[in-house]
Amino acid sequence: MPKRSQPPDLLACSTAGDTAQAIAWYEKAAAQGYGYAACNLACIYADGEGVVADSVLAEHYRRLAHQYLTDDAELAELDALVQRKCG
């Protein structure tokens, strides 16, 4: 699948009432190969941002991000975050 550019930060644009919808859009984008969406989901599930923290989903989306992103610095930062939060 081709690598995709970064989608807008949906959570930053969301209100408390539509956080679930923003996450749903990230999930759809990640499934279509948007690496930054997968990266954002890994962070969301690692931090428990708008959802219950889930280390299994954080790891799933971290791995998915690795399939689509090529920036080693961003991937290293993502890995460190997921490791720190989910240990």
PyMOL commands that set and color helices and strands:
alter all, ss='L'
color gray80, all
select helices_A, chain A and resi 10-13+16-31+35-47+55-68+72-86
alter helices_A, ss='H'
color red, helices_A
deselect
rebuild
show_as cartoon
